[in-house]
Amino acid sequence: MVNFVLVAGARLGAWAWDDVAPRLRAAGHAVHPLTLSGLAEKRGLPAGQQTHVQDIVAEVERHDLREVVLVGHSYAGVPVGQAAQRIGDRLARLVLVDSAVPVDGRSFAAGWPDGGAALRAAIAANGGSWPCARPEHFAGHGLSEEQTARLLAGATPHPGATLTEPATLTGSLAALPTTYVKCLLAGAEPDEDVAELLAGGHWRLVELDTGHWPMFSRPADLARLLLDAAVH
């Protein structure tokens, strides 16, 4: 048995894993979907980048979890990657689902093509939070109307400081046992930061023919990939 800790991307909470978590539990594993500070049922709590890292570390330590498969989707790859270094030998495997990766001293926003200018402007115009996406943001990602409606209904604005504050790493992520899940409808090739880590020899690339939110569009297939990652 392993302990899955599941962290969804920007604007989402633990609820985003509702179609995946039961499949992991049915396979005999413990599952801990996690809502980060400032989102979903924790909306309103102040949060910066290191708040989210500590949210993840605290979840592992509070439950004294061992054999942890730490899963980060999209934005959550940034705090999850940092947390993976901090939980030491509790970590069995890191799984990054179509996610960003943390770079020491660099923010999530800085990894954007324009250096994060548009993201910072949107945060400033929305009182310090990244506003929820419009329906067209989800087009072309293999989502049904019902799945898109669930995403829109459940999303909350994302605390801006978590996106603009820098990551802090204690070493290279390349040494961690990691599975990277590339969702092909979101782009066929991993970005440069991910490609560099994949070249290090400890990371494994798997592909999923769906869009950026596979916990909605392909939950059974994503669960299968997570179960496979837990034993490899």
C-alpha positions in Angstrom: 0.0 0.0 0.0 1.2 3.5 -0.8 -0.2 6.9 0.3 -1.3 9.1 -2.6 -1.2 12.8 -1.8 -3.1 14.6 -4.7 -2.8 18.3 -5.4 -4.7 19.9 -8.2 -3.6 23.0 -10.2 -4.5 26.6 -9.9 -8.1 27.6 -8.9 -8.9 24.0 -7.9 -9.2 22.1 -4.7 -9.4 18.5 -3.4 -12.8 18.1 -5.1 -11.0 18.0 -8.5 -9.9 14.4 -7.7 -13.4 13.1 -7.0 -13.4 10.8 -10.0 -9.8 9.6 -9.5 -9.5 9.0 -5.7 -12.1 6.2 -5.5 -10.3 4.2 -8.1 -7.0 4.4 -6.2 -8.7 3.4 -2.9 -10.4 0.5 -4.7 -6.8 -0.8 -5.6 -6.0 -0.8 -1.8 -4.2 2.4 -1.4 -4.7 5.4 1.0 -5.6 8.6 -0.8 -5.3 12.2 0.5 -6.7 14.8 -1.9 -5.5 18.2 -0.6 -6.9 21.7 -0.9 -4.2 24.4 -0.7 -4.6 27.5 1.3 -6.7 30.2 -0.3 -8.7 27.8 -2.6 -12.1 26.0 -2.5 -13.1 25.4 1.1 -10.0 27.3 2.3 -10.8 30.4 0.3 -9.9 33.6 2.1 -6.8 32.1 3.9 -3.7 34.2 3.0 -1.2 32.3 1.0 2.2 32.7 -0.7 4.3 30.2 -2.5 5.9 28.8 0.7 2.4 28.5 2.3 1.5 26.0 -0.4 4.7 24.1 0.1 4.1 23.9 3.8 0.4 22.8 3.3 1.8 19.7 1.5 4.6 19.0 3.9 2.2 19.4 6.9 -0.3 16.9 5.3 2.4 14.3 5.1 3.7 14.9 8.6 0.3 15.3 10.3 -0.7 11.8 9.2 2.8 10.4 9.5 2.7 9.2 6.0 5.3 6.8 4.5 5.6 5.5 1.0 4.2 8.7 -0.3 3.3 9.1 -4.0 3.1 12.9 -4.3 1.0 14.0 -7.2 1.0 17.6 -8.6 -1.1 18.9 -11.5 -0.4 22.0 -13.5 0.6 24.9 -11.2 0.8 22.5 -8.2 3.9 21.0 -9.7 5.7 24.0 -8.3 4.9 23.6 -4.6 4.7 19.8 -4.9 8.3 19.6 -6.4 9.6 21.7 -3.4 7.7 19.6 -0.9 9.0 16.4 -2.4 12.5 17.5 -1.4 11.4 18.3 2.1 9.7 15.1 3.1 12.9 13.1 2.6 12.7 9.3 2.7 8.9 9.5 3.1 8.7 10.0 -0.6 8.3 6.9 -2.8 7.7 8.7 -6.1 6.8 12.1 -7.5 4.2 12.3 -10.2 3.7 15.5 -12.2 0.6 15.7 -14.3 1.1 18.1 -17.2 2.6 20.4 -14.7 5.1 23.2 -14.3 8.3 22.4 -12.3 9.9 24.6 -9.7 13.2 26.4 -10.6 15.2 27.7 -7.7 14.7 31.5 -7.3 12.0 31.7 -10.1 8.3 32.1 -9.8 5.6 30.2 -11.6 4.8 33.5 -13.4 8.3 33.9 -14.6 8.0 30.7 -16.6 5.4 32.2 -18.9 6.4 33.3 -22.4 6.0 37.0 -21.6 7.9 36.6 -18.3 4.5 36.6 -16.5 3.5 40.2 -17.4 0.0 39.3 -18.5 -0.5 37.1 -15.4 0.8 39.8 -13.0 -1.5 42.3 -14.7 -4.6 40.0 -14.3 -3.7 39.5 -10.6 -3.3 43.3 -10.0 -6.7 44.0 -11.8 -8.4 41.4 -9.6 -7.4 42.6 -6.2 -4.4 40.2 -5.8 -6.0 37.0 -7.1 -5.8 35.3 -10.4 -9.4 35.3 -11.7 -11.3 32.2 -12.7 -10.9 31.1 -16.3 -13.7 31.7 -18.9 -15.4 28.8 -20.6 -13.3 29.1 -23.8 -10.1 28.4 -21.8 -11.2 24.7 -21.6 -12.0 24.2 -25.3 -9.9 21.7 -27.2 -9.0 19.7 -24.1 -11.2 16.7 -24.5 -13.8 17.8 -22.0 -17.5 17.2 -22.3 -20.0 20.1 -21.6 -20.7 18.6 -18.2 -17.0 18.3 -17.3 -16.4 21.9 -18.3 -19.4 23.0 -16.3 -18.0 21.2 -13.2 -14.7 22.9 -13.6 -16.3 26.3 -14.0 -18.6 25.8 -11.0 -16.0 24.5 -8.6 -13.1 26.9 -9.4 -12.2 29.8 -7.1 -9.8 32.7 -7.8 -6.2 31.8 -7.1 -4.1 33.7 -4.5 -1.7 35.8 -6.6 1.3 35.7 -4.4 1.6 31.9 -4.8 2.2 32.6 -8.5 4.6 35.5 -8.3 6.9 34.5 -5.3 10.0 32.4 -6.1 10.5 28.7 -5.5 13.2 27.5 -3.1 15.0 24.2 -3.9 17.6 22.4 -1.8 19.1 20.7 -4.9 18.2 19.4 -8.3 14.9 17.7 -8.8 16.6 15.5 -11.4 17.6 13.0 -8.7 14.1 12.3 -7.5 12.2 9.2 -8.8 9.6 11.0 -10.9 6.9 10.2 -13.5 5.9 13.0 -15.8 2.5 12.7 -17.4 2.3 14.7 -20.6 -1.2 15.4 -21.8 -0.9 15.6 -25.6 -3.8 17.9 -26.4 -2.1 20.6 -24.3 1.1 20.3 -26.5 3.0 17.3 -27.7 6.4 18.2 -26.2 7.4 18.9 -22.6 8.7 22.4 -22.0 12.4 23.1 -21.8 12.6 22.8 -18.0 10.9 19.4 -18.0 12.9 18.1 -20.9 16.1 18.9 -19.1 15.0 17.0 -16.0 13.8 14.0 -18.1 17.3 13.8 -19.6 18.8 13.2 -16.1 17.9 9.5 -16.1 15.7 9.4 -13.0 12.5 10.7 -14.6 10.1 8.7 -16.7 7.8 10.2 -19.3 4.4 8.8 -20.1 1.8 10.3 -22.4 -1.9 10.6 -22.1 -4.0 11.5 -25.2 -6.2 14.1 -23.6 -6.1 17.7 -22.5 -4.8 19.5 -19.5 -7.4 18.4 -17.0 -7.3 14.6 -17.2 -8.8 14.1 -13.8 -12.0 15.3 -15.5 -11.6 14.1 -19.1 -9.9 10.7 -18.5 -10.1 9.9 -14.8 -9.9 6.1 -15.2 -6.9 6.4 -17.4 -5.2 8.8 -15.1 -5.9 6.6 -12.1 -4.3 3.7 -14.0 -1.2 5.7 -14.7 -0.9 6.8 -11.1 -1.2 3.1 -10.0 1.4 2.1 -12.5 3.7 4.9 -11.3 3.4 3.8 -7.7 5.0 0.4 -8.5 7.7 1.6 -10.9 
